Structures are given as structure tokens and as C-alpha cells.
């Protein structure tokens, strides 16, 4: 395992964990390439971050530190009609080319907001969501684990969830205990490189200095994010922020995560749903062992 200094995002420090800016560490697994922050969010912090996710207070607090995070962006994330259609189509394509589409009638999207990403062709559509999001027409909302465990599903969708999890293994293990045949996973695919030009101790001092200059810190954060998403690298004087995403997955890391926790991968590939600054996504279809 190797480590790289990073900074707790100011928005997270204020909105979720209620503490001053910290220098944190990003680790990288030599075996599978998974990058992950060593500091994880506890249940209280996760609840503070996600209980009113992208609500008005969330937007106000985040925009205060991230000038590029506009009200319009806050409103369309996960709901852009073109991206929603592309995600639905891609799920059907991956099921079809693996000869599974005709076996799927009942679908549940875990943490799936309004259930808007579930293709309309399926007979039974469920979304497990603990927020106050209202499901789209034709989708039944499940709000507690008792309701989830009472039902059986042909496939469970786990899209945009694992990158946020403090314990991805526990999440996949929990899904494996449900009555389901298949698991469909989407996680961001960001195979960025990190360029070092100074010793670790110097870099930490540099970040401490930047942390006391809010305007410069914000500009460096914005520049680093563009380099990470478009050039797939963290530049020499860039600063990686620990934000909502705690894990940066690779194909191997997703494969091992599934194999070690009750699933057999059928297909793992990457795809871009938006053609914008959004990263490619790792798309995985797996069968329960």
C-alpha cells in the first residue's frame, strides 16, 4: 500500500463532520489498484451528509466553498433526461448481450433516488431509498430493510453508491444476503495518476499553507478536479480533496470485491454516459454464487 497526502474538503468539514480542515491520506492497493481515503465517515457523519442530500442547505454550504457548484448543477445531477435514457438503454444492452434480459422481471435500485434509472420494460420496479424523494410513476418505494428482505428480485442495481461507502465490502455482502439472482453495479472510473515532485513532509506543509487561503484553495481545488477528470492526473501542485467519494475503483478492485463477497462477475467494462466533465463509469454485471 502506498499513501498520498490529501485534504478534507471544506464543504465536508463544515456540513458533515463539524471540524476544522484536516490533512488526510489517500491510499492505493498494490494488488488491485483501488485508491481510497483512510479516513472514513461514521454513521453520524454519513447521516448528516446524505439525509437531505442536495437539498437547499446542502447547496448553500457547498456553493460557499465551490464556486463552480451552481444551483442548476445541484438540481440536474442524476436527473438529466438524456443521461437517464442512456443509463436505461445501457443496462438493457448489457443484459441482452449476456442473455439475461429475458430472465429479469423484478428490479430494485438500491439508493436509487426516485427510481428514474430503472428501465420501464420491467414488470416490477422498486427503489430502496431512505430520503424523502418521491418515486417516479410505476416505481414502488421501499423505505426499510424489513420491506426489502420480504421481497425477491431478479436483479439489484447498485449505481453511484459504492464510491460513497465507508465499507464497500459490507455493502456488497449485504446485497448477497438478499433474495436476488444478479447484481448490477455502476461506479465512477477515474484511473488518475499522481505526480510527486517534493517530499511528503513538504507537500503537507504546502497544503497547510493553502488551507489558510480560501480563494487560492478554491482555485487549486477547481484546477485539480479538471486535471483529474480530463487528463487523469493530479498535477504537482494540485490538491486532492476528500469529498463524498471515498473510493476510486478499478476493474480489478471491483472484481475482487464481488468474488470475495458472494458474487461471480459476468462482465466488467467502462462507459461514458454524459460526454461532459463527468468521469467514465465502471459497469459490472454479476451473478450471485
C-alpha positions as CSV (number, residue, x, y, z in Angstrom):
1,X,0.0,0.0,0.0
2,X,1.2,3.5,-0.9
3,X,-0.1,6.8,0.5
4,X,-0.6,10.3,-0.8
5,X,-1.4,13.4,1.3
6,X,-4.9,14.9,0.6
7,X,-7.2,17.5,2.3
8,X,-10.6,17.1,3.8
9,X,-12.9,19.2,1.6
10,X,-14.0,22.4,3.4
11,X,-17.6,21.7,2.5
12,X,-17.5,18.3,4.1
13,X,-15.7,19.7,7.2
14,X,-18.4,22.2,7.8
15,X,-21.5,20.4,6.6
16,X,-21.0,16.8,7.7
17,X,-18.1,16.3,10.2
18,X,-18.1,19.7,12.0
19,X,-14.4,20.0,12.4
20,X,-11.6,22.1,11.1
21,X,-9.8,21.3,7.8
22,X,-7.6,18.2,8.2
23,X,-4.8,16.7,6.2
24,X,-5.8,13.2,5.3
25,X,-4.3,10.3,3.4
26,X,-5.3,8.6,0.1
27,X,-4.0,5.0,0.0
28,X,-3.5,2.8,-3.1
29,X,-3.6,-1.0,-3.0
30,X,-0.7,-2.5,-4.9
31,X,-2.7,-5.7,-5.7
32,X,-5.9,-4.2,-7.3
33,X,-5.2,-0.5,-7.8
34,X,-8.1,0.7,-5.6
35,X,-7.5,4.2,-4.3
36,X,-9.3,5.0,-1.0
37,X,-9.2,7.6,1.7
38,X,-8.0,6.2,5.1
39,X,-10.4,8.5,7.0
40,X,-13.9,7.1,6.7
41,X,-17.2,8.7,7.7
42,X,-19.0,7.3,10.7
43,X,-22.8,6.7,10.8
44,X,-23.5,10.2,12.3
45,X,-21.4,11.9,9.7
46,X,-22.9,9.9,6.8
47,X,-26.4,10.7,8.0
48,X,-25.5,14.4,8.2
49,X,-24.2,14.3,4.6
50,X,-26.9,12.3,3.0
51,X,-30.2,12.7,5.0
52,X,-31.1,15.8,3.0
53,X,-28.9,15.1,0.0
54,X,-28.7,18.0,-2.4
55,X,-31.3,19.9,-0.6
56,X,-31.2,23.7,-0.1
57,X,-28.9,23.7,2.9
58,X,-26.6,21.3,1.1
59,X,-26.4,23.5,-1.9
60,X,-25.8,26.7,0.1
61,X,-23.0,25.1,2.1
62,X,-21.3,23.5,-0.8
63,X,-21.5,26.6,-3.1
64,X,-19.9,28.7,-0.4
65,X,-16.6,26.7,-0.9
66,X,-17.0,25.5,-4.5
67,X,-17.9,28.4,-6.8
68,X,-18.5,26.1,-9.7
69,X,-21.2,24.1,-7.9
70,X,-24.2,26.1,-9.2
71,X,-27.8,25.8,-8.2
72,X,-28.6,24.4,-11.7
73,X,-25.9,21.7,-11.4
74,X,-27.3,20.8,-8.0
75,X,-30.7,20.4,-9.5
76,X,-29.8,18.2,-12.5
77,X,-27.3,15.8,-11.1
78,X,-28.7,12.3,-11.6
79,X,-31.9,13.7,-13.3
80,X,-30.7,14.9,-16.7
81,X,-33.1,13.3,-19.1
82,X,-30.5,12.3,-21.8
83,X,-28.2,10.7,-19.2
84,X,-31.1,8.9,-17.6
85,X,-32.2,7.4,-21.0
86,X,-28.6,6.4,-21.8
87,X,-28.3,4.6,-18.5
88,X,-31.5,2.8,-19.0
89,X,-30.5,1.7,-22.5
90,X,-27.1,0.6,-21.4
91,X,-28.5,-1.7,-18.7
92,X,-30.8,-3.3,-21.3
93,X,-27.8,-3.8,-23.7
94,X,-25.6,-5.4,-21.1
95,X,-28.4,-7.8,-20.0
96,X,-29.2,-8.6,-23.6
97,X,-25.6,-9.4,-24.8
98,X,-25.2,-11.7,-21.8
99,X,-28.5,-13.5,-22.5
100,X,-30.1,-12.4,-19.2
101,X,-32.7,-9.8,-20.2
102,X,-35.5,-12.5,-20.6
103,X,-34.7,-13.7,-17.0
104,X,-35.4,-10.3,-15.4
105,X,-38.9,-9.2,-14.3
106,X,-38.4,-7.7,-10.9
107,X,-35.7,-5.0,-10.3
108,X,-34.7,-3.0,-7.2
109,X,-32.5,0.1,-7.4
110,X,-30.7,0.4,-4.0
111,X,-30.3,4.1,-3.0
112,X,-31.8,4.9,-6.4
113,X,-33.3,8.3,-5.6
114,X,-36.7,8.3,-7.5
115,X,-36.0,5.0,-9.3
116,X,-35.7,7.0,-12.5
117,X,-32.9,4.8,-13.8
118,X,-34.8,1.6,-13.9
119,X,-35.9,0.6,-17.5
120,X,-39.7,0.9,-17.9
121,X,-40.0,-2.6,-19.5
122,X,-39.6,-4.5,-16.3
123,X,-42.8,-5.8,-14.7
124,X,-41.9,-4.9,-11.1
125,X,-39.8,-1.9,-10.3
126,X,-38.7,-1.0,-6.7
127,X,-36.4,1.6,-5.2
128,X,-34.9,1.4,-1.8
129,X,-34.4,5.0,-0.7
130,X,-34.4,6.5,2.8
131,X,-34.6,10.1,1.7
132,X,-37.9,11.9,1.1
133,X,-37.5,11.5,-2.7
134,X,-40.8,10.7,-4.4
135,X,-40.6,7.7,-6.8
136,X,-41.4,8.2,-10.5
137,X,-44.6,6.7,-11.8
138,X,-44.6,2.9,-11.8
139,X,-41.9,2.5,-9.2
140,X,-42.7,1.3,-5.6
141,X,-40.6,2.9,-2.9
142,X,-39.2,0.7,-0.1
143,X,-38.0,2.6,3.0
144,X,-36.7,0.0,5.4
145,X,-34.8,-3.3,5.3
146,X,-37.8,-5.3,6.5
147,X,-39.6,-4.4,3.3
148,X,-36.5,-5.2,1.2
149,X,-35.9,-8.6,2.9
150,X,-39.6,-9.6,2.4
151,X,-39.3,-9.5,-1.4
152,X,-37.3,-11.3,-4.0
153,X,-35.7,-9.6,-7.0
154,X,-34.2,-10.8,-10.3
155,X,-31.6,-8.0,-10.2
156,X,-30.5,-5.4,-7.7
157,X,-29.0,-2.2,-9.1
158,X,-26.2,-0.5,-7.0
159,X,-25.4,2.6,-9.0
160,X,-23.4,5.5,-7.7
161,X,-23.3,4.0,-4.2
162,X,-20.1,2.1,-3.5
163,X,-17.8,5.1,-4.1
164,X,-19.6,6.7,-1.1
165,X,-19.4,3.7,1.2
166,X,-17.1,3.6,4.2
167,X,-17.3,-0.2,4.0
168,X,-17.9,-1.4,0.4
169,X,-17.4,-5.0,1.4
170,X,-20.1,-4.8,3.9
171,X,-22.5,-3.3,1.4
172,X,-21.9,-6.0,-1.2
173,X,-22.1,-8.7,1.4
174,X,-25.5,-7.3,2.5
175,X,-26.8,-7.4,-1.1
176,X,-25.6,-11.0,-1.4
177,X,-27.9,-11.9,1.5
178,X,-31.0,-10.6,-0.2
179,X,-33.2,-12.8,-2.4
180,X,-31.7,-11.8,-5.8
181,X,-30.1,-13.5,-8.8
182,X,-28.0,-10.7,-10.3
183,X,-26.2,-7.5,-9.2
184,X,-25.6,-4.5,-11.5
185,X,-23.0,-2.0,-10.4
186,X,-22.1,1.5,-11.6
187,X,-19.1,3.3,-10.0
188,X,-17.0,6.2,-11.4
189,X,-13.9,5.1,-13.2
190,X,-11.1,7.6,-12.5
191,X,-7.7,5.9,-13.1
192,X,-5.7,9.1,-12.4
193,X,-2.0,9.3,-11.7
194,X,-0.4,11.3,-9.0
195,X,2.8,13.3,-9.8
196,X,5.2,13.9,-7.0
197,X,7.9,16.5,-7.2
198,X,8.5,17.1,-3.5
199,X,8.9,15.0,-0.3
200,X,5.8,14.1,1.6
201,X,6.6,16.4,4.5
202,X,7.0,19.4,2.2
203,X,3.7,18.6,0.4
204,X,1.9,18.5,3.8
205,X,3.3,21.9,4.7
206,X,2.2,23.3,1.3
207,X,-1.3,22.0,1.9
208,X,-1.4,23.6,5.4
209,X,-0.4,26.9,3.8
210,X,-3.1,26.6,1.1
211,X,-5.7,25.7,3.7
212,X,-5.4,29.2,5.2
213,X,-6.0,31.0,1.8
214,X,-9.7,30.2,0.9
215,X,-9.7,31.8,-2.6
216,X,-6.4,30.2,-3.6
217,X,-7.5,26.9,-2.1
218,X,-10.8,27.0,-4.1
219,X,-8.9,27.8,-7.4
220,X,-6.4,25.0,-6.8
221,X,-9.3,22.6,-6.0
222,X,-11.1,23.5,-9.2
223,X,-7.9,23.1,-11.3
224,X,-7.1,19.8,-9.7
225,X,-10.6,18.5,-10.4
226,X,-10.3,19.4,-14.1
227,X,-6.9,17.7,-14.4
228,X,-8.2,14.6,-12.6
229,X,-11.3,14.2,-14.7
230,X,-10.0,15.2,-18.1
231,X,-6.2,14.5,-18.0
232,X,-6.4,11.7,-15.5
233,X,-3.7,13.1,-13.3
234,X,-3.2,15.1,-10.1
235,X,-0.7,17.8,-11.1
236,X,2.4,18.5,-9.0
237,X,0.9,21.4,-7.0
238,X,-2.7,20.1,-7.2
239,X,-4.6,19.1,-4.0
240,X,-6.8,16.1,-3.9
241,X,-9.9,16.7,-1.7
242,X,-11.6,14.0,0.3
243,X,-15.2,14.7,-0.7
244,X,-18.2,12.5,-0.9
245,X,-16.3,9.8,-2.8
246,X,-14.2,7.8,-0.5
247,X,-13.2,5.1,-3.1
248,X,-11.8,5.2,-6.6
249,X,-12.3,1.8,-8.1
250,X,-10.5,-0.1,-10.9
251,X,-11.7,-3.1,-12.8
252,X,-9.6,-5.5,-10.7
253,X,-10.8,-3.9,-7.4
254,X,-14.5,-4.4,-8.4
255,X,-13.8,-8.0,-9.5
256,X,-12.2,-8.9,-6.2
257,X,-14.9,-7.1,-4.2
258,X,-17.5,-9.2,-5.9
259,X,-15.7,-12.5,-5.8
260,X,-14.9,-12.1,-2.1
261,X,-18.5,-11.2,-1.1
262,X,-20.8,-13.7,-2.8
263,X,-20.9,-12.8,-6.4
264,X,-19.4,-14.0,-9.7
265,X,-18.6,-11.3,-12.3
266,X,-20.2,-11.8,-15.7
267,X,-19.0,-8.6,-17.4
268,X,-16.9,-5.6,-16.2
269,X,-16.5,-2.7,-18.7
270,X,-16.3,1.1,-18.8
271,X,-18.7,3.6,-20.4
272,X,-19.4,7.3,-20.6
273,X,-23.0,8.3,-20.2
274,X,-22.7,12.1,-20.5
275,X,-19.8,13.3,-22.7
276,X,-19.2,16.1,-20.2
277,X,-16.8,16.6,-17.3
278,X,-18.3,13.5,-15.6
279,X,-15.9,10.6,-15.5
280,X,-16.3,7.3,-17.3
281,X,-18.2,4.7,-15.3
282,X,-17.3,1.2,-14.5
283,X,-20.2,-1.1,-15.4
284,X,-20.4,-4.5,-13.8
285,X,-22.9,-7.3,-14.1
286,X,-22.6,-10.2,-11.6
287,X,-24.4,-13.4,-10.7
288,X,-24.8,-14.5,-7.1
289,X,-22.8,-17.6,-6.3
